Amino acid sequence: MLLSRTLNIGILAHVDAGKTSLTERLLFDTGAIGRLGSVDTGDTCTDTGELERQRGITIRSAVASFTVGDTQVNLLDTPGHSDFAAEVERALGVLDGAVLLLSAVEGVQARTRVLMKTLRRLRLPTLLFINKIDRTGARDEALLADIRRLLAPVAVPMTSVTGLGTARADAVPYALEDRRVRARIAEVVAEADESILAQLVGPGPGGREQAGTAADGPEPTADRLRTALADRTADGSLHPVYFGSALGGQGVGALIEGMVRLIPPAPIGTGTEPRGTVFAVHQPPNGERTAHIRLYAGALRPRQQIALHRAAPDGARETLTGRITSLEVVGRAPGDGGPLAPGQIGVIRGLPGIRTGDRLGAAGDAPAEHTLFPSPTLETLVRARQPARAAALRAALLALADQDPLLQARPAPDGATSVLLHGEVQKEIIAATLRQEHGIEAEFAPSRVVCVERPSGVGEACEEIARRGHTGPWATVGLRVEPGARGSGPVFTYETELGALPHGFHQAVEETALATLHRGPHGLAVTDCRVVLTRSGFVGPLSTAGDFRAITPVVLRRALDRAGTRVYEPYHAFEAELPLTALAPVTARLAALGAELAETSGGRHSWLVSGSLPARRVQEFQGLLPGLTHGEGVWTSHPSGDRPVRGPVREAAAASPWAREGSG
């Protein structure tokens, strides 16, 4: 059968909600696989890595496909654990829609709320699947109320449940041809669709609309309601809800119909030049690197020469050119030989330097880099247990960072490597990966939050060095330090005339200046600043690059002292749902820990408190919350940037390993 369209749909959820099980069920019920895999037995289609099978969790996004009629659906099974936010972030960037899973037993969980906020902000078409209706303790109407209160105000149930919480549980699709069913669903859809509202609500006395009066036109037909559901799902203003069980298969057929009917494919880009995004890179030890790419316009073929673009850490654009040696289109038989078309996902080989996040297309057309989830806030120092393997450890970590750009690695003192993390589970996965795939036993220092310094003002300094017995300076360096744009990182630039110094001397000054910024006046990395070379001089042929490497740190540290720096620490945005009697003790404790309270709402059944808290205090407060709320408090938090440290900086600065270990 000729396929006329492709949908790329992500499966997202809080950990253990059943994403991988649902993926297996979707593939099995549509005939894509002949038997159901199990997370418990480690034989699922998408969790192919040894670590994923051992731990029963998804670590890397995986792609599998099935067909329904003339539609090919590419499923991206994404990690549920918050430590792997980078994987989820990249998946969202290439999706046409999403299915967000909830457990009918556990209900709305912390990670569910974070994911849904992101999906709604992107207005990405999203269906909700309430899994595990056959489990004891499963809920339906009460859970729908929680969803409308905490996740999505306009949540439209598309199935009803019989035998809830028993082995006989089943999900029955609502029949829109039934007038009573249609009326109930239309009332919910009308909250997001004005045309449906106009049919349900007529003009009342004095020209005001009043529910219950005769409508302007006939009540919505089943077809009209289906159209409204599709339109409002497509623009992200309402969210269809399906009940079911991934393990038992109940309700999955209705979900499949909803995915194909309610989620539209992305429009095909204009022009013949190929445009796309690399969203996953895999490279086994001693194996060839492969990359998953989503195409938006043009076409890709084997042996085609392409150019990929990326943003360098200093904000400059970098370009990688190469030739595709092999191309596999997801969902197509191997060796098919056809091109990769817009909307499709392909696996390409032949570009050793390809990285996650690379953009295919003209450099000027590449979309601006964006981050849906904040950067990691934890840092650890990693050392090889056998010092002779320090270089191999660093190489392995850099290779892992190529597959996950938010896993930043850099040299640290005494053969160690500094690694940025999202959480402790990620640290465990990295350690196991190093051991199993690279044969390296590594030791990790305790994780600390990442604090940084930023210049408070502008400072300048200049220094000359001369050698005994010679007149005139052998090396002259003048530098100015000034604040840069937030997120720009450290940037080195010039005010001196081009060619005033030989290239090797320029390079020595720039490299040494950037290395010196690894440790500022407070012992932390200095970021978001501009270092400007304002003066330079040398004596040829007597001056050497070593002279400039020796003098640059002295000048830069003096300029930083004159500019002054301020320490910034990471914060978490939080929401705490509290019982009525716990508001006072909880807010008092939060204030004592340095929280900034933003809003308090509710008061009828519970309180919802939101605000921000220093990241170093989050774990401490999470340990206190059960005692303060008699076990009834619900806490949700996620990284939300950084802020200046209030009061003495010693406690916050000590949270960074660079404050104690020094710079590389």
C-alpha positions in Angstrom: 0.0 0.0 0.0 1.2 3.5 -0.9 1.7 5.5 2.3 0.5 9.1 1.9 1.7 10.6 5.2 4.1 10.1 8.1 3.4 11.1 11.8 6.2 11.3 14.3 4.7 10.9 17.8 6.5 10.8 21.1 5.6 8.6 24.1 6.2 10.6 27.3 5.5 9.9 31.0 6.7 9.9 34.5 9.0 6.9 35.2 7.3 3.5 35.5 4.0 4.8 34.0 4.3 2.2 31.2 5.7 3.9 28.2 7.8 1.0 26.9 4.9 -1.4 27.5 2.6 0.8 25.5 5.1 1.1 22.7 5.3 -2.7 22.5 1.5 -3.0 22.5 1.1 -0.4 19.7 3.6 -2.3 17.6 2.0 -5.7 18.3 -1.6 -4.6 17.8 -0.8 -3.1 14.4 1.2 -6.1 13.2 4.7 -4.4 13.3 6.0 -7.1 15.6 5.0 -10.8 16.1 5.2 -11.0 19.9 5.0 -8.7 22.8 8.3 -7.9 24.6 8.4 -7.3 28.3 10.4 -4.8 30.4 10.8 -7.4 33.1 12.4 -9.9 30.7 14.4 -7.3 28.9 13.3 -8.2 25.4 11.4 -5.0 24.3 11.8 -3.5 20.9 13.0 0.0 21.9 15.1 -0.7 25.0 17.9 -2.3 23.1 20.9 -1.2 25.2 22.3 -3.6 27.8 21.9 -1.1 30.6 18.3 -0.4 29.6 17.5 -4.1 29.7 19.3 -4.6 33.0 17.6 -1.7 34.8 14.2 -1.8 33.1 14.2 1.9 32.2 14.6 3.9 29.0 17.8 5.8 28.7 18.0 6.8 25.1 15.2 7.8 22.8 14.4 4.9 20.4 12.3 4.9 17.2 10.0 2.2 16.0 7.2 2.4 13.4 3.9 0.9 12.4 1.3 1.6 9.7 -2.5 2.3 9.9 -4.1 2.5 6.6 -2.1 5.0 4.5 -0.3 6.5 7.5 3.1 5.5 8.9 3.5 6.3 12.6 7.1 6.7 13.9 7.0 6.2 17.7 9.7 7.8 19.8 9.9 6.1 23.2 11.6 8.7 25.4 13.1 8.4 28.9 10.8 9.0 31.9 13.4 9.8 34.5 14.2 13.5 34.9 18.0 12.7 34.8 17.5 12.2 31.0 15.8 15.4 30.3 18.2 16.1 27.4 16.8 13.0 25.5 13.3 14.2 26.0 14.2 17.8 24.9 15.6 16.6 21.6 12.7 14.3 20.9 10.1 17.1 21.4 12.0 19.2 18.8 11.2 16.7 16.0 7.6 15.6 16.9 4.3 16.2 15.3 2.5 15.2 18.4 2.7 13.3 21.7 1.0 10.7 23.9 1.4 11.5 27.6 0.9 8.5 29.9 -0.5 8.6 33.4 -1.1 5.6 35.7 -4.7 5.2 36.8 -3.4 4.3 40.2 -0.6 6.8 40.9 -2.3 9.6 38.9 -0.7 13.0 38.2 2.9 12.8 39.3 5.6 15.4 39.6 7.3 14.6 36.3 4.0 14.4 34.5 3.3 18.1 35.4 6.7 19.2 34.2 6.2 17.4 30.9 2.7 18.7 30.3 3.7 22.3 31.0 6.3 22.0 28.3 3.9 20.3 25.8 1.3 23.0 26.4 3.9 25.8 26.0 4.9 24.3 22.7 1.2 23.8 21.8 2.2 20.3 20.6 -0.9 18.1 19.9 -1.1 15.8 22.9 -3.3 12.8 23.7 -3.5 11.5 27.3 -3.6 7.8 27.9 -4.6 6.6 31.4 -2.8 3.3 31.8 -3.3 0.4 34.3 -7.2 0.6 34.6 -7.0 -3.1 35.6 -4.9 -2.4 38.7 -6.4 -2.3 42.2 -6.9 1.3 43.2 -7.4 2.6 39.7 -9.5 5.8 39.4 -11.4 7.4 36.5 -13.6 10.4 37.4 -11.5 11.5 40.3 -8.4 11.3 38.1 -10.1 13.3 35.4 -10.8 16.0 37.9 -7.1 16.0 38.9 -6.0 16.2 35.3 -8.3 19.2 34.7 -7.0 20.9 37.8 -3.3 20.1 37.5 -2.5 19.4 33.9 -5.0 20.4 31.2 -8.2 22.4 31.9 -9.9 21.1 28.7 -9.5 17.3 29.0 -12.0 15.4 26.9 -12.7 11.8 27.8 -13.0 9.6 24.6 -13.6 6.3 26.4 -15.5 5.0 29.4 -14.4 2.3 31.8 -16.2 -0.8 32.9 -14.9 -3.0 35.7 -12.4 -0.4 36.9 -9.7 -1.7 39.1 -10.3 -5.4 38.3 -9.0 -8.0 35.9 -12.2 -7.5 33.9 -11.6 -3.8 33.3 -12.3 -2.6 29.8 -12.3 0.7 27.9 -15.3 1.4 25.6 -15.1 4.2 23.1 -17.8 6.8 23.3 -20.2 6.7 20.3 -20.7 10.3 19.1 -23.8 9.1 17.3 -25.5 8.8 20.7 -27.1 12.1 21.3 -26.6 12.1 25.1 -22.9 11.2 24.7 -22.5 13.8 22.1 -24.1 16.5 24.3 -21.7 15.7 27.2 -18.6 15.8 25.1 -19.7 18.9 23.3 -20.0 20.8 26.6 -16.3 20.1 27.2 -15.2 20.8 23.7 -17.1 24.1 23.8 -14.6 25.4 26.4 -12.0 25.5 23.7 -14.0 25.9 20.5 -16.2 29.0 20.0 -18.2 27.6 17.1 -19.3 24.6 19.3 -20.1 27.1 22.1 -22.2 29.1 19.7 -24.3 26.1 18.9 -24.8 25.2 22.6 -25.5 28.7 24.0 -28.0 31.1 22.6 -28.7 34.8 23.3 -30.4 35.5 26.6 -32.2 38.6 27.9 -30.6 41.9 27.0 -28.4 40.3 24.4 -26.3 38.3 27.0 -25.6 34.7 26.3 -27.2 32.3 28.7 -26.8 28.6 28.9 -29.9 26.5 28.4 -31.6 28.8 25.9 -32.2 27.9 22.3 -29.0 27.9 20.3 -28.3 29.9 17.2 -28.3 26.8 15.1 -28.8 23.1 15.3 -26.9 21.1 17.9 -23.4 19.8 16.8 -23.5 16.7 14.6 -21.2 13.8 15.2 -19.1 14.9 12.2 -19.0 18.5 13.3 -17.9 17.5 16.8 -15.1 15.2 15.3 -13.9 18.1 13.2 -13.8 20.4 16.3 -11.9 17.8 18.3 -9.3 17.4 15.5 -8.9 21.2 15.1 -8.6 22.0 18.8 -6.3 19.0 19.4 -4.1 20.2 16.5 -3.7 23.7 18.1 -3.1 22.3 21.6 -6.1 23.9 23.2 -7.7 20.7 24.3 -6.5 17.2 25.1 -8.4 13.9 24.4 -8.2 11.4 27.2 -8.2 7.6 26.6 -8.4 5.0 29.3 -6.9 1.5 28.9 -4.1 -1.0 29.8 -0.9 -1.3 27.8 -0.4 -4.9 29.2 -3.9 -6.1 28.5 -4.5 -4.1 25.3 -7.7 -2.5 26.5 -8.3 0.9 25.0 -5.3 0.8 22.8 -7.3 0.5 19.6 -9.2 3.7 20.4 -5.8 5.4 21.2 -4.4 4.4 17.8 -7.5 5.8 16.0 -7.1 9.0 17.9 -3.4 9.3 17.0 -4.1 8.9 13.3 -7.2 11.0 13.2 -6.5 13.8 15.6 -2.7 14.5 15.2 -1.8 16.3 12.0 1.5 15.9 10.2 3.8 18.9 10.1 3.6 20.9 6.9 6.3 20.1 4.3 8.9 22.8 3.9 9.3 24.6 0.6 12.3 24.4 -1.7 14.5 21.5 -2.9 17.4 22.0 -0.4 17.2 19.3 2.3 16.5 20.7 5.8 16.4 18.6 8.9 17.6 18.0 12.5 19.8 15.3 14.0 18.1 14.3 17.3 20.0 11.1 18.3 23.6 9.8 17.8 24.8 6.3 18.7 28.3 5.0 18.6 29.2 1.6 20.2 32.8 1.1 21.3 34.9 0.5 18.2 31.8 0.8 16.1 30.6 3.2 13.4 28.7 6.3 14.4 25.0 6.4 13.3 22.6 9.4 13.5 18.8 9.7 13.5 17.7 12.7 11.5 14.2 14.1 10.9 13.7 15.7 7.5 11.5 18.8 7.0 12.2 19.6 3.3 14.0 18.3 0.3 15.3 14.8 0.1 18.3 12.7 1.2 20.0 9.8 -0.7 23.0 7.6 -0.1 26.3 9.0 -1.3 24.9 12.6 -1.1 27.2 15.3 0.1 25.7 17.4 2.9 26.6 20.2 5.2 25.6 20.3 8.9 25.6 23.4 11.1 25.9 23.8 14.9 26.5 26.5 17.5 29.9 26.5 19.1 30.2 27.1 22.9 31.3 30.7 22.1 28.2 31.3 20.0 30.0 31.0 16.6 28.6 28.8 13.9 30.5 25.6 13.0 30.0 23.6 9.8 30.6 19.8 9.2 30.6 18.5 5.6 30.7 14.9 4.6 29.1 12.3 2.4 26.3 9.9 3.5 27.7 6.3 3.0 24.4 4.6 3.9 20.8 5.6 4.6 18.0 3.7 6.1 14.5 5.1 6.3 12.6 4.1 9.5 9.7 1.9 8.6 11.0 0.9 5.2 12.5 -2.4 4.4 16.4 -2.5 4.4 17.9 -2.0 1.0 14.7 -0.3 -0.4 17.0 2.4 -1.9 14.4 5.2 -2.0 15.2 8.7 -0.7 14.4 10.1 2.7 11.4 12.4 2.2 10.1 15.3 4.3 8.4 14.1 7.5 10.3 10.9 7.6 13.1 9.8 10.0 16.3 8.3 8.6 19.4 6.6 10.0 22.6 7.9 8.3 26.2 6.8 8.4 29.4 8.2 7.0 30.0 11.4 9.0 32.3 10.6 12.0 31.9 14.1 13.5 28.1 14.3 13.4 26.6 15.3 16.7 23.2 15.5 18.3 21.6 18.8 17.6 23.3 19.4 14.2 21.1 21.1 11.6 20.9 20.2 8.0 20.4 23.1 5.5 21.9 26.4 4.6 23.7 28.0 7.6 21.5 31.1 7.5 18.3 29.0 7.5 19.2 26.9 10.5 16.7 27.4 13.4 18.0 29.2 16.4 19.2 26.9 19.2 16.6 26.6 22.0 16.4 24.8 25.2 13.1 23.4 26.5 14.6 22.0 29.7 17.3 23.8 31.7 20.9 22.8 31.6 22.3 20.5 34.3 22.9 21.9 37.7 25.1 19.2 39.2 28.8 18.7 38.7 31.1 15.8 39.7 34.7 15.0 39.2 35.5 11.6 37.6 38.8 9.7 38.0 39.9 6.4 36.6 40.7 3.9 39.4 43.8 3.0 37.4 45.7 6.4 36.8 47.1 5.0 33.6 43.6 5.0 32.1 42.9 8.7 32.7 43.3 9.6 29.1 41.0 6.7 28.0 38.4 7.8 30.6 38.5 11.4 29.2 38.1 10.2 25.7 35.2 7.9 26.6 33.4 10.8 28.4 33.9 13.1 25.4 32.4 10.4 23.2 29.4 10.2 25.5 29.1 14.0 25.4 28.9 13.8 21.6 25.7 11.8 22.0 24.3 14.1 24.7 25.5 17.7 24.4 24.1 18.6 27.9 26.6 16.0 29.3 29.4 18.5 29.3 32.9 17.2 30.1 36.2 19.1 30.6 39.6 18.5 32.0 40.1 18.9 35.7 43.3 18.7 37.9 45.2 15.6 38.6 43.9 13.6 35.7 40.3 14.0 36.6 37.4 15.0 34.3 34.6 17.3 35.3 31.1 16.2 34.2 27.8 18.1 34.4 24.8 16.0 35.4 21.0 16.2 35.8 21.0 13.7 38.7 22.4 10.8 40.6 20.7 8.2 38.4 22.5 9.6 35.4 25.8 9.3 37.3 25.1 5.6 37.9 24.3 5.1 34.2 27.6 6.8 33.1 29.6 4.7 35.5 28.0 1.5 34.2 28.5 2.6 30.6 32.2 3.3 31.2 32.6 -0.1 32.8 30.6 -2.3 30.4 31.3 -0.5 27.0 34.7 0.9 27.6 36.2 -1.4 30.2 37.0 1.6 32.6 36.4 1.5 36.3 35.7 5.1 37.4 35.3 6.8 40.7 32.9 9.8 41.1 33.3 12.5 43.6 30.1 13.6 45.5 28.0 15.8 43.2 27.7 19.5 44.0 25.6 22.2 42.5 27.2 24.3 39.8 27.8 27.9 40.9 29.5 30.4 38.7 30.9 34.0 38.8 29.9 36.8 36.5 31.6 40.2 36.3 29.9 43.0 38.2 31.5 45.8 36.2 34.4 46.6 33.9 38.0 46.2 34.8 41.3 46.8 32.8 44.9 45.9 33.4 48.1 45.9 31.4 51.5 44.3 32.1 54.9 44.1 30.4 57.6 41.5 31.0 61.3 42.0 30.1 64.4 39.9 30.5 67.5 41.0 32.2 70.1 42.5 29.9 67.6 43.5 27.2 65.9 46.9 26.8 62.2 47.0 26.1 59.4 44.5 26.9 59.5 41.1 25.4 55.7 40.7 25.9 53.0 43.3 26.4 49.4 42.3 27.2 46.5 44.7 28.0 43.1 43.2 28.8 39.6 44.5 29.6 36.9 42.4 31.3 33.3 43.4 30.9 29.9 41.7 31.4 28.5 39.7 28.5 25.0 38.7 27.6 23.3 36.1 29.8 24.1 32.7 28.3 26.9 33.9 26.0 29.6 32.2 28.0 33.2 33.5 28.0 34.0 35.3 24.8 37.5 36.6 23.7 37.8 39.4 21.3 40.3 42.1 20.0 40.6 45.8 19.9 44.2 45.7 18.7 45.0 45.9 15.0 44.7 42.7 13.1 48.3 41.3 12.6 49.7 43.3 15.5 50.9 40.0 17.0 51.9 36.8 15.2 49.1 34.3 15.0 50.8 32.0 17.5 51.1 34.8 20.1 47.4 35.7 19.6 46.5 32.0 20.1 48.6 31.8 23.3 46.8 34.9 24.8 43.3 33.7 23.9 43.8 30.1 25.0 45.4 31.1 28.3 42.7 33.8 29.0 39.9 31.3 28.6 41.7 28.7 30.7 42.2 31.3 33.4 38.5 32.0 33.6 38.0 28.5 34.9 38.8 29.9 38.3 37.8 33.4 39.3 38.3 35.5 42.4 35.9 33.3 44.4 37.4 30.0 43.0 34.5 29.4 40.5 34.3 29.4 36.7 33.7 32.9 35.3 31.1 33.0 32.6 29.0 35.4 30.5 31.8 37.8 30.1 33.9 39.5 27.3 37.7 39.5 27.5 39.1 42.2 25.2 42.7 42.4 24.1 43.3 46.1 24.3 47.1 46.3 24.0 49.9 44.0 22.7 53.6 44.1 21.9 56.5 41.8 21.2 60.2 41.8 20.2 60.9 39.6 17.3 62.5 37.2 17.0 63.2 37.1 20.8 59.6 36.8 22.1 58.0 33.4 22.5 54.5 32.2 22.9 55.5 31.1 26.4 56.1 34.7 27.4 52.5 35.5 26.5 51.2 32.4 28.3 53.0 33.5 31.4 51.8 37.1 31.5 48.2 36.7 30.4 46.9 35.1 33.7 48.5 37.9 35.7 46.8 40.6 33.7 43.5 38.9 33.5 43.3 38.2 37.3 44.1 41.9 37.9 41.4 43.0 35.5 38.9 40.6 37.2 39.7 42.0 40.6 39.1 45.5 39.3 35.8 44.6 37.6 34.6 42.6 40.6 32.6 39.4 40.3 29.4 38.1 41.8 28.6 34.5 42.6 25.4 33.0 41.1 23.8 29.7 42.3 21.2 27.5 40.5 17.6 27.7 41.6 14.6 25.3 41.2 11.1 26.5 40.5 8.7 24.6 42.7 5.1 23.9 43.4 3.9 22.3 46.7 0.4 21.0 47.2 -0.3 21.1 50.9 -3.1 20.1 53.3 -4.9 23.1 54.8 -3.2 22.9 58.2 0.3 22.7 56.8 0.5 26.1 55.0 2.1 28.1 57.9 4.9 25.6 58.9 5.8 24.8 55.3 6.1 28.4 54.2 8.1 29.3 57.3 10.5 26.5 56.6 10.8 27.4 53.0 11.6 31.0 53.9 14.2 29.9 56.4 15.9 27.9 53.5 16.1 31.0 51.3 13.0 30.4 49.2 11.2 33.2 47.3 7.4 32.5 47.4 5.6 33.6 44.3 1.9 32.6 44.7 -0.4 30.9 47.1 -3.8 29.7 45.8 -6.6 27.4 46.8 -7.6 27.2 50.5 -10.8 25.3 50.0 -9.5 21.7 50.0 -5.7 22.3 49.9 -3.1 25.0 49.2 -0.9 25.3 46.2 2.3 27.2 46.9 4.8 28.1 44.1 8.1 29.9 44.2 11.8 29.3 43.8 14.4 27.7 46.1 18.2 27.4 45.9 19.1 24.0 44.3 21.4 23.1 47.2 18.4 23.3 49.5 15.9 21.2 47.5 16.9 17.8 48.7 16.9 19.0 52.3 13.4 20.4 52.0 12.1 17.3 50.3 13.2 15.3 53.3 11.4 17.7 55.6 8.1 17.8 53.7 6.5 14.5 54.8 7.0 15.4 58.5 5.6 19.0 57.9 2.5 17.7 56.1 1.9 14.3 57.8 2.8 12.6 54.5 0.2 14.4 52.5 2.3 17.1 50.7 3.1 16.8 47.0 6.3 18.5 45.7 7.2 19.3 42.1 10.4 21.2 41.2 12.7 21.7 38.2 15.8 23.8 37.4 15.0 27.4 36.6 18.2 29.2 35.9 20.4 30.9 38.5 20.4 34.0 40.7 22.9 36.0 42.8 23.9 34.5 46.1 22.4 36.5 48.9 24.7 37.0 51.9 28.1 35.4 52.3 29.1 33.4 49.2 31.2 30.8 51.1 28.4 28.2 51.6 27.2 28.4 48.0 30.6 28.5 46.5 31.7 25.4 48.4 29.0 23.6 46.5 31.1 23.6 43.3 33.9 21.1 43.0 35.9 23.8 41.2 36.0 25.9 44.3 38.1 23.2 46.0 39.8 21.4 43.2 41.0 24.4 41.2 41.1 24.7 37.4 42.5 22.6 34.7 
